[in-house]
Amino acid sequence: MFAEIKGLNEECGLFAIWGHNEAAQLAYYGLHSLQHRGQEGAGIVTSDKEQLYAHKGVGLLTEAFGPGDIEGLKGNHAIGHVRYATAGGGGIENVQPLHFRSEDGGMAIAHNGNLVNYQILKGDLERKGSIFQTTTDTEVLAHLLKRQSSTKLRKQLHAALPQLIGAYAFAVMTETELIVAQDPHAYARFHSVASVMRMSLLLKRVRLILSVRRMNEKSLQVK
């Protein structure tokens, strides 16, 4: 199975930055360097610790972002994505990062890879009442996370990620936290994390997860 997964067109480009006062601008530059990995859409989500701000559009980065769009993305933390579709059709709703709001706050997810069991997971989630807003496999993770009993993102990922089969690299960001996860075989790649981080092994099923929280303007704590 995994030999087949490795052969899939798991393109897309991901970029994440934590703790920089020009996070949105740097994310834009990072995505520009990754434009060759996806030309169907581009997006950036930022956080100022209080809320998430999002902008995305179809086409090339220069088509998705116009004058003033970057200035509207407030905060010192950002994730960005350029899309090469492997699951789901075109359209703005499938452009990433996907951005969700719930009673627990906001969440943004950017994904590179291909989840081969997402149709099975999606069908099960829909039978349990989940309503999907996109046709991309990435949204499955959002519903899996929100169905966990814990409100802690790390614990939600502990429960959700082992259910996924395929190649993936995820950047998941809330107002106060950024976590990066890669599949255990590293078939999908995370292209750039700009911050002071160290790697920690979280799950046997997951190759790595980086969880970063800001302590102050000059130091970061990794948990």
C-alpha positions as CSV (number, residue, x, y, z in Angstrom):
1,M,0.0,0.0,0.0
2,F,2.7,2.5,1.0
3,A,4.6,1.9,-2.2
4,E,1.5,3.0,-4.1
5,I,1.1,6.1,-1.8
6,K,4.7,7.2,-2.5
7,G,3.9,7.2,-6.2
8,L,1.0,9.6,-5.9
9,N,1.2,13.3,-6.9
10,E,1.5,14.6,-3.4
11,E,2.5,18.1,-4.3
12,C,1.4,21.4,-2.5
13,G,3.7,23.6,-0.5
14,L,3.5,24.5,3.2
15,F,5.1,27.3,5.1
16,A,4.8,28.2,8.8
17,I,6.3,30.9,11.0
18,W,5.9,31.6,14.7
19,G,6.8,34.7,16.6
20,H,7.8,37.3,14.0
21,N,6.2,40.7,13.6
22,E,6.2,40.4,9.8
23,A,4.8,36.9,9.8
24,A,2.3,37.4,7.0
25,Q,4.8,39.0,4.7
26,L,7.4,36.3,5.3
27,A,4.8,33.6,4.7
28,Y,4.0,35.3,1.4
29,Y,7.7,35.2,0.4
30,G,7.9,31.6,1.6
31,L,5.0,30.6,-0.6
32,H,6.5,32.5,-3.5
33,S,9.5,30.2,-3.3
34,L,7.2,27.2,-3.3
35,Q,5.0,28.4,-6.1
36,H,6.3,25.6,-8.4
37,R,4.6,23.1,-6.0
38,G,1.1,24.4,-6.6
39,Q,-0.6,26.9,-8.9
40,E,-4.3,26.2,-8.3
41,G,-4.7,28.4,-5.2
42,A,-2.9,30.1,-2.3
43,G,-3.7,31.2,1.2
44,I,-2.3,32.5,4.5
45,V,-3.8,32.4,8.0
46,T,-2.3,34.5,10.8
47,S,-2.8,34.7,14.5
48,D,-2.4,37.6,17.0
49,K,-3.1,35.3,20.0
50,E,-6.7,36.6,20.1
51,Q,-8.1,35.5,16.7
52,L,-7.2,34.1,13.3
53,Y,-7.2,36.2,10.1
54,A,-7.4,34.5,6.7
55,H,-7.0,35.3,3.1
56,K,-7.0,32.9,0.1
57,G,-7.7,32.9,-3.5
58,V,-7.6,30.7,-6.6
59,G,-4.7,30.8,-9.1
60,L,-1.1,31.8,-8.6
61,L,0.0,33.6,-5.5
62,T,0.1,37.0,-7.3
63,E,-3.5,36.3,-8.4
64,A,-4.7,35.2,-5.0
65,F,-3.2,38.2,-3.2
66,G,-3.8,41.8,-4.2
67,P,-2.6,45.2,-2.8
68,G,-3.5,45.5,0.9
69,D,-4.3,41.8,1.5
70,I,-1.2,41.1,3.4
71,E,-1.7,44.2,5.6
72,G,-5.0,42.7,6.7
73,L,-3.4,39.6,8.1
74,K,-2.5,40.6,11.7
75,G,-0.3,38.8,14.1
76,N,3.1,37.3,14.7
77,H,2.2,33.8,13.6
78,A,1.2,32.4,10.2
79,I,0.8,29.3,8.1
80,G,0.5,29.3,4.3
81,H,-0.3,26.9,1.5
82,V,0.0,26.7,-2.3
83,R,-2.4,24.1,-3.7
84,Y,-1.9,21.2,-6.1
85,A,-5.1,19.2,-5.9
86,T,-4.8,15.5,-5.2
87,A,-8.3,15.2,-3.7
88,G,-11.3,17.4,-4.2
89,G,-12.2,19.7,-7.1
90,G,-11.3,23.3,-7.8
91,G,-12.9,26.3,-6.3
92,I,-12.2,28.7,-3.5
93,E,-13.7,26.4,-0.8
94,N,-10.9,23.9,-1.3
95,V,-8.1,26.4,-1.2
96,Q,-6.0,26.1,2.0
97,P,-5.3,26.7,4.7
98,L,-8.8,25.6,5.7
99,H,-10.1,27.9,8.4
100,F,-12.7,26.8,11.0
101,R,-14.5,28.5,13.9
102,S,-16.2,26.8,16.8
103,E,-17.1,27.5,20.4
104,D,-13.6,26.5,21.3
105,G,-12.0,29.1,19.0
106,G,-10.5,29.1,15.6
107,M,-8.4,26.5,13.8
108,A,-6.5,26.6,10.5
109,I,-5.1,23.5,8.7
110,A,-2.7,23.3,5.8
111,H,-2.0,19.9,4.3
112,N,0.4,18.4,1.8
113,G,-0.2,14.8,0.8
114,N,-3.0,12.4,0.1
115,L,-5.2,10.5,2.6
116,V,-6.2,7.3,0.9
117,N,-8.9,6.4,3.4
118,Y,-10.6,9.8,3.6
119,Q,-13.8,8.7,1.8
120,I,-14.3,6.0,4.4
121,L,-13.6,8.4,7.2
122,K,-15.8,11.1,5.6
123,G,-18.7,8.7,5.3
124,D,-18.5,7.6,8.9
125,L,-18.3,11.2,10.1
126,E,-21.3,12.2,8.0
127,R,-23.3,9.4,9.5
128,K,-22.5,10.8,12.9
129,G,-23.7,14.2,11.9
130,S,-20.7,16.0,10.5
131,I,-21.4,18.5,7.6
132,F,-18.6,19.0,5.2
133,Q,-18.0,22.4,3.6
134,T,-15.3,21.3,1.1
135,T,-14.5,18.2,-1.1
136,T,-10.8,18.1,0.0
137,D,-9.5,15.3,2.1
138,T,-8.0,17.8,4.5
139,E,-11.3,18.6,6.1
140,V,-11.6,15.1,7.5
141,L,-8.9,15.9,10.0
142,A,-10.8,19.0,11.3
143,H,-13.9,16.9,12.0
144,L,-11.9,14.2,13.6
145,L,-10.2,16.7,15.9
146,K,-13.4,18.3,17.0
147,R,-15.0,15.0,17.8
148,Q,-12.4,14.2,20.5
149,S,-13.4,14.6,24.1
150,S,-10.4,16.8,24.9
151,T,-10.3,20.5,24.1
152,K,-6.4,20.3,24.0
153,L,-5.1,20.3,20.4
154,R,-2.2,18.0,21.2
155,K,-4.5,15.4,22.8
156,Q,-7.0,15.7,19.9
157,L,-4.1,15.0,17.5
158,H,-3.0,12.0,19.6
159,A,-6.4,10.5,18.9
160,A,-7.1,11.6,15.4
161,L,-3.8,11.1,13.5
162,P,-3.6,7.3,13.9
163,Q,-6.9,7.0,12.0
164,L,-5.3,8.5,8.8
165,I,-3.8,6.3,6.2
166,G,-1.6,7.9,3.5
167,A,1.0,10.5,3.0
168,Y,0.6,13.7,4.9
169,A,2.3,16.7,6.4
170,F,0.0,19.0,8.4
171,A,0.4,22.4,9.9
172,V,-2.4,23.0,12.4
173,M,-2.7,26.4,14.1
174,T,-5.0,27.9,16.7
175,E,-4.9,31.3,18.2
176,T,-2.2,30.2,20.6
177,E,-0.5,27.1,19.2
178,L,1.1,25.7,16.1
179,I,1.6,22.0,15.7
180,V,3.3,20.3,12.7
181,A,2.8,16.6,11.9
182,Q,4.3,14.3,9.3
183,D,3.3,10.8,8.3
184,P,5.6,8.1,9.8
185,H,7.2,7.2,6.4
186,A,7.8,10.9,5.5
187,Y,6.3,10.5,2.1
188,A,4.8,14.0,2.3
189,R,7.1,16.8,3.2
190,F,6.8,19.9,5.3
191,H,8.8,22.5,3.4
192,S,9.6,25.3,5.9
193,V,9.1,26.0,9.6
194,A,10.6,29.4,10.5
195,S,11.2,29.6,14.3
196,V,13.3,28.3,17.1
197,M,12.1,24.7,17.5
198,R,13.3,21.3,18.5
199,M,11.8,18.0,17.4
200,S,10.0,15.6,19.7
201,L,8.6,12.2,18.9
202,L,4.9,12.1,19.8
203,L,3.4,9.0,18.4
204,K,4.6,5.8,16.8
205,R,2.2,6.5,14.0
206,V,3.5,10.0,13.4
207,R,7.0,10.8,12.5
208,L,7.2,14.1,14.3
209,I,5.1,16.8,15.9
210,L,6.4,20.2,16.8
211,S,4.3,22.1,19.3
212,V,5.3,25.7,19.8
213,R,3.9,28.2,22.3
214,R,5.1,31.8,22.6
215,M,6.4,32.8,26.1
216,N,7.4,36.3,25.2
217,E,8.8,38.2,22.2
218,K,12.3,36.7,22.5
219,S,11.9,33.2,23.7
220,L,9.8,30.1,22.7
221,Q,8.8,27.1,24.8
222,V,8.4,23.8,23.1
223,K,6.0,21.4,24.8
